[in-house]
Amino acid sequence: MIDCVGILYNEVSKQVPITRPEYEKTLVGWDVSPINIGGEDIGAMMLQGTEIHICIPKQKALLHARKIIKKCLVENIQKYGYLTTISLKDSGITMFLERLGFYKTNEDEMFISYRLDTIKIK
């Protein structure tokens, strides 16, 4: 089985100085699960209520990212009615999130919060 926490930690630790044990403590209350395509675990998703984060390592993302992200988002929008996420202000992910249909709901000196009501990608 894939190390979902490891996948998520590897991405977060590139931007935030945190040890894996510290990061694991932040996951209390989150549903962390593998993302599976064609019987192969290729990434990880974490969900807490309406807040979602998806991580697919680059080598896997090139082939499957659009399909996977749409599937994860659609399933959870149907369940909750909308989704939210946050990113570091300087992460460079804003345009990607906006192309998916997320829009900014809040911004401070460090983070940007987003909401998704409907998906734009086909």
MORA-V169704 format. One record per backbone hydrogen bond with DSSP energy under -1.0 kcal/mol. NH is the residue of the N-H (numbers start at 0). CO is the residue of the C=O. E is the energy in kcal/mol with one decimal. If there is no record, write none. Layout:
[[NH CO E] [NH CO E]]
This chain:
[[3 1 -1.4] [6 2 -2.2] [7 3 -2.4] [8 4 -3.1] [9 5 -2.6] [10 6 -1.4] [11 7 -2.5] [12 8 -3.2] [14 11 -1.9] [15 11 -2.3] [17 15 -1.2] [22 18 -2.7] [23 19 -3.0] [24 20 -1.5] [25 21 -1.1] [27 24 -1.2] [29 26 -2.5] [30 46 -3.3] [32 44 -2.8] [34 42 -2.1] [36 39 -2.5] [39 36 -1.8] [41 34 -3.0] [43 54 -2.8] [44 32 -2.9] [45 52 -2.7] [46 30 -2.1] [47 50 -2.2] [50 47 -2.1] [51 83 -2.7] [52 45 -2.1] [54 43 -3.0] [59 56 -1.9] [60 56 -2.2] [61 57 -1.5] [63 59 -1.4] [64 60 -2.5] [67 63 -2.6] [68 64 -3.0] [69 65 -2.2] [70 66 -2.2] [71 67 -2.8] [72 68 -2.8] [73 69 -3.1] [74 70 -2.4] [75 71 -1.7] [76 72 -2.6] [77 73 -2.5] [78 74 -1.2] [79 75 -2.6] [80 76 -3.0] [82 115 -2.2] [83 49 -2.7] [84 113 -1.5] [86 111 -2.0] [88 109 -3.4] [90 87 -1.9] [96 92 -2.5] [97 93 -2.6] [98 94 -2.1] [99 95 -1.3] [101 96 -2.2] [102 114 -2.4] [104 112 -2.8] [105 112 -1.2] [107 110 -2.5] [111 86 -2.4] [112 105 -3.0] [113 84 -2.8] [114 102 -2.2] [115 82 -2.9] [119 99 -2.5]]
